[in-house]
Amino acid sequence: MAQLFRDKTPPHDDDLEQAALGSLLADYEAVKTAIQLRLRPVDFYSRANILIYEAIMSLDSKNVRPDIQTVVQELKLMAKLDEAGGASYVSSLTTVIPSSANIEYYTQMVKNYSMKRSLLKVASKIGVSVYDDSKDSKEMLEDVQQNIFELSDDSQFFSNRTIREILGETVEILDSAMKMKGAITGISSGFDELDEYTSGFQRDEFIIIGARPSVGKTALALNIASHIAFHQKIPTAFFSLEMSDIALVQRLISSEAMVKAQNLRKGVLSSVDYGKVVNVMSVIDAAPFHIVDMPNMKLLDLRAQARKLKAQQDVKIIFIDYLGLIGHENSSLARYEQISEISRSLKSLARELHVPIVVLCQLTRDAQREAPTLAHLRDSGSIEQDADLVLFLNRIYPKKKKEDEPQGPIDAIPTDLIIAKQRNGPIGVIKLELVAKYAKFAPLAKENSNGA
């Protein structure tokens, strides 16, 4: 088996490596992207490319902008210019890139080949060790697991800081909270009672909004997201895996303008409603609201887009509609295993980007017959474990009227917002009502609440 591996060139792509380096030499923003995606010298296969990337990283650490001249000079100082292919090879790199805007793709592909080479090394070690009679199979299995763990761990974001550094940041957070004297310390949801329970959506948190279909989880998420982006002017990202961006904006306009969604879609608007729509459009036109419309989105695509939005737009909160539509690269895994990995990955992404990530989730059918609990989270128990805050929507159906009473449409649907889990706070129930024609939630009027 080892001979089989030796007979083949390890996975790599010279053109992609050169395109990545050319992008870094042509555009300093590309250097920031590569660093953010944790591209390392060892990810390159060619020795010359490894040395050139080391020179680029060395220059960046000195706050010197890498370009052909500075990289050549740095390689001379390292006494590695000839080994790196000489000045002519460095100069040639900027001629092979269609666009530095593709740096994320180049970086991911270079890292992809690097990971394959690392896996190949592990596989080669396994092939050799299985013929070593001095090793027990359990010992070999432990070695393999450790090697795989190291590869997985190396691909994760991590922080290594002294307690003094962490303590300083902690004191700043506490000082800020004390100055606010019990006010919202996170991002306000726009629902006062929910904010009282949570103190706002906190950074690094993985938040779940769960409900059965058509109960209003997308409406609630849009209500919260629009409040954050339109009224607080906080950069917000909304990943829509189910609805088109046009349909999403129509719902936002309907909700904000308090105009019937059906009339808006049909274009049947009175002069008053038209005026409301125009006024709302002027407000949301300049709002820092970013919609990512990508059906069949894979987990890696989602993570890359989220990082890009954080780096380029400094988004402070991310919404994802919804968990069950996120694809996994390994389709051979059982769906519950895929969901478990997706859940853990989104949790780690929230911590990496230091933003709350709010993910919508469908519940099992049992939630139709009883108030939802954590056991109703669909596909995987890891969602319950990973989430910092779990919110459920539970529609309260009115008592049936007598046969001789007119039924008619229900304008406002009483709905419980259940705080089923909060890692750092209390749980409870908040009474809301869904105004269906506007797809808008509002606090349930006190008289209605008392009479329920």
N, C-alpha and C positions, 0 to 999 in steps of 0.2 A: 504493500500500500504506500509506504514511504517513497518507493521508487516511482510509483504512479504520479505522485505529487511533484517529484523532482523533474520529471520529464515535461512538465507544463510550466509556462511562464505564469507567475502569480498575477491575479486580476489587477489590471490598471488600465488607464487610458491617457496616453501622453498628450493628446490634443486637449482633453479636458483640463489636465494639470496646467498646460501652457495658457489656456483661456482664463483659468482662475488667476494665475500670476499676472497675466496681461491686464486683467481688470483691476487688480490691486495697484499696478503701476500707473494706470490711466486715471483712476478715480479714487480719491482718498476716502470717500463715503463707503466704497466697497471694502476698504480695509476694516472699517468699523463693523461692517456686516459680517465679515469673516471672523473677526474676534468674537462677536456676539454669538455666532454659530459654533464657536470653539474649534475652529480649524487649527490643526497643529502641524508642525514640520513633519512629524512622523506619518502624517496622513498622505504625504506625497511618496510616490514610488521612486522616481528618478533622483539620484544623488544630487544632481545639479539643481533640480527644483527644490529639494529640501533646503539646500544652502541658501538659495535666493529667498525663500520664504523666511528663513531664520534671519536674514539680513533685513527684510521688510519689518519683521517683528521687533528687531533690535532698534531700528530707526524710530518706529512708533513709540517704543518705550522711552525714547529720548525726546519725544515731541517734535521729531523731524519728519516732514512729509515724504513718504517714499516715492521716488520716481526713478527713471533710468540712471541719471547721474548720481543721485544719492545712494542708490543700491550698489552701483558699481564701486563707488568710493568705500562703502561699508564692507563690501567683499574684499577689497584690497586691505583694509584694516584687519580683517579677519584672516588674511593670507589665504583666501579660498577662491579668488577670482578665477584662476585657471581651472580649478576643480568644478566650478559652477558653469563652465562653458565659455568663459571669457565675456568681455563687454559686448561682443557681437551677438551672442546668444541672448543676453539680457535685453538688448535693444530690439531683437526680433520678436520678443513676447508681445509687444503692444500692437503688432501687425496681424495677430491671429484671432482677435476677439471681434465678433459681430457687434456686441454691446456690453458695456460693463453693468448694465441694468440686470443682466442675467447672473450676477455673482452668486445669488442664493442657490441657483440651480447648479452652477459649477462647483460651489463649495459642497453642497449635499452629495453630488456625484463623486467628488474626490473622497469624501468621508465614507461614502458607500463602498467604494473599492477598497479603502483602507480597512474597513470592518471585515470585508470578505477575506482580505489577506490575513487578518488577525484570526478569523475563524479557521482559515486554512492551516495556520500554525497550530492551533488547538487540535484540529483533526489529525494533523501529522503526528503530534505528540501522542494522541490516542492510538494511532496506528502502530507506533513503535512500542508503546507501553503494554499493549495487549499481548505481545509476545515475550514480555519480561516475566518469567515464572517466579521471580523473587517478590513480585508485588501481588497483594491480595486484590480481588476484584472490587471489594468495598472501598479499599484505599484509593484505587484508581478512579472509582466513581466520584469520590470526594474531591480528588484533584481536578477532575473534569468540571464538576459543579463550581469549584472555586475559580477556575479559569473563565468559565462562562459568566459568573457573577462579576468578575473584574472587568470584563468587556462591557457588560450592561451598566455597571456602576460608572465606568469611564465616560459613557455617553450621556450621563445625567448631569444636570446643573448642580453645583454644590457651592457652599460658602465655607470659608475657613477664616474665622476672625477671632481675635483675642477677646476675652470677656470684657476687657476695658473698652474695646470698640463697641461691643454690643451694649454694654452698660450705658455708654454715652448716648446712644440712640434711644435706649429705653427711657432714660431720664427726660430726654426731649419730648417723647410721646406723653409721658406722665405729666410733665409741666404744661404741655399744650392742653391735655384733658382737664387739668385743674383750672386753667384759665377760662375754659369754656363752662366750668361749673355745672357739669351734668348734661350739657347739651350734646348734640350729635357729634360723635368723634369720627364716624365713618362717612359714607356717602348716603345721604337721605333718600329714602325710597319714595317720598311723597305721601306716604301714609303715616300719620303722626303716631298712631298706636303701635304700628309695627316698629317704627323708629325708637319708641320708648322701650320696647322689648330688646332690640338689637343694638341700640345706639348707632344705627346706620349699618350699611354693608361695609365690613372691615376688609382691609387689604390682606392678601394672602389666603382669603377664605374661598372654599369650594362650596357653593350654595346650590341646593336643589329646589326646584318648584315642580311638584308632582300633582297630577290630576288625571282623571279619565278623559278620553277624547270629548271635545266640545263643551267642556266645563269652563274653560276660559284661561288656561295657563298661558297661551300666547298673548291674549289680551292683557293679562296682568303684567307679563314681562314687558310688553310694549308700553303700558301705562307707566311703569317704573322707569324704563329706559328713556322715554320721552321727557319725563320730569327731570331726569338727571341731565340730559343733553340740551333740551330746549329751555328749561327754566333755571337750571344751575350752571349751564354752559360748561359742563364737565365732559371732556372727550369720551365718547361711548362707542363701543363696537357691538354690532348685532349680527351674529352668524345665522342666516336663515337657510336651513337645509330642506325646508318643506314648502314655504311660500316664496314666490318671486319677489324681487325687490320692488317692483311696481305695485303689486298687491299689498305689500307691507306698508309702503308709503301711503297708499289709499286708506288703509286702516288707521294710520297715524293721523292723517288729516281729518278723517271722520271723528276720531276720538277727541282730538284737540279742538276742532271747530264745533263739536256737538251737532254734527250734521249726519243724518241717516246714511249709513254706509251704502245701502241699496240705492238711494237717490244719487249718491256720488258716483257709483259705478254706472248707473244709467244716464247720468248727465241731466237728471231732472231736478234742477235746483231753482228755488225761488230767488228773488233778488236779495232777500235778507241772507239766505244760506250762502249764496254766491259771495256776498260781502264777507261773511265769516271765513269762508275758504280762502279768499284772497288775503285776509289779515293773517291767518295762520301760516300761509305759505311764506309770507314775508318774515315771519318769526323763525320758521324751521329752515329757511333757505341758508341762513348763516350759522346754523347750529353745528357743533362738532360731533355729528352723528354719522358713523361709518357702517354701511350695510355690506356684508359679504354674502353674495348670493351664489352658492355653489352646491347644486344637488349632487348626491353621491360622493360627498367629500370624505376623504380618508383622514385618519388621525394625524398622520405626518403633515398633510397639507394644512390641516387646521392649526397645528402647532406653529408651522412656518408663517402662516398668515397672521396669527396672533402676535408672534414676535415682531413681525414687520410693522404691524399697526402700533405696537408699543414703542418701537424704535423711531418710527417716522412721524406718528401722530400723537404719541404720548397718551394713548388711551388709558383711562383710569379704572374702567370696568368693562367686562366682556359678558355678553349674553349669547347663549347657544340654544337654538330651537331646531331639533331637540336631540337628546342623547341617543335614542334608538336608531337615528338615521346616520350616525357617524360610522363610516366604514373602517374596517381594520385591514392592514396589509396582509395579514395571515388568515386567509379565508378558510383554511383547513381547521382552525380552532373552533371549538364549540362556541355558540353565540354567548353563553354566559361567561366563558373565559375571555372572549373579545371585550365584552362590556366591562369586565373586571379590570382588564388592562387599560381600557379607555378611561375608566373612572380614576384609576391611580395616576394615569398620565396627566389628566386635567387638574387633578389635585396638585401635582408637582409643578405644573405650568403656572398655576395661580401663585405659588410660592416663588417661582423663578422670576415672574414678571412683577411681583408685588402688587397685584390687582385682585379684586374679587372677581371670580368667574361664576356666573349664574347659569345653570344648565337646567333646561326643561326636561321632564321625564314622565313617561306614561306609567300608569299604575295597572296592576292586574285587575281582572274582571270582578274579583271579590269586592273591590272598593266601591262597586255600584250598589251593593246591598248593605254596606255599613260604613261608618266613618273611617277614612283611610288611616293606616298606621304604617310604621316603618316596614312591617312585614309585606306591605303591598307594593313596594318598589319592584319594578319589573326587571327580570333577567338575571340580576346578580345581587347577592347580599353585600358585596364589597362597596356598593354605592352608599349604603347606610353607614358603613364603617368609615369611608373616606370623607363623607360630607361633614362640614363644620356647622352648617345650618340647613335644616330640611323644612320646607313649607309645603303644605298640602291645601288644595282647594276642594271643598266639599259642598256641593250644591244642596240647599235645603228646599225640598219640593213642598209647595203649599198643599194644604189639605184639599181634597177633592170637594168641589161645590156640589150642591144638590142638583139633580137633573133638570129642574125647572129654572135654575139660575144660569144666566149667560156665562159661557166660559171665557171667550175673548183671549187675546194675546197678553202675556205677562210683560209689563214694561220693565220692571226691576226684579231681578231674581236674587233672593237672599242666598248668600254664600259664606260659608265659614272659611277663614284663612287660619289653618292650624299650624302652629309652630310645634312640630313634632320632635325636633331635636335642635339644640343649640349648645355647641361645645362650651361656650363661654358665657352663657346667660340662661334665663328662665324659658320655660315653654308655656304655651297658652293658646287661646282661641280668640281671634279678632273677627267681629261681625262686619261683613261687607255686603254690598249688593251690586250685581252686574246689570248695568243698563245696556241690554243686548243690542238695541238699534245703533248705539254708538260704540259698542265693544269697549265700554269704559267701566271700571270698578270705582266705587265710592264707599265711604263709611256708611254703614246702615244707620238710618235715622233712629234716634233714641226711642221714639214711640213705636216704631216697627220692631226694634230690638226687644223692647219690653213685652210686646204682644206676641212675639214668636214663641 
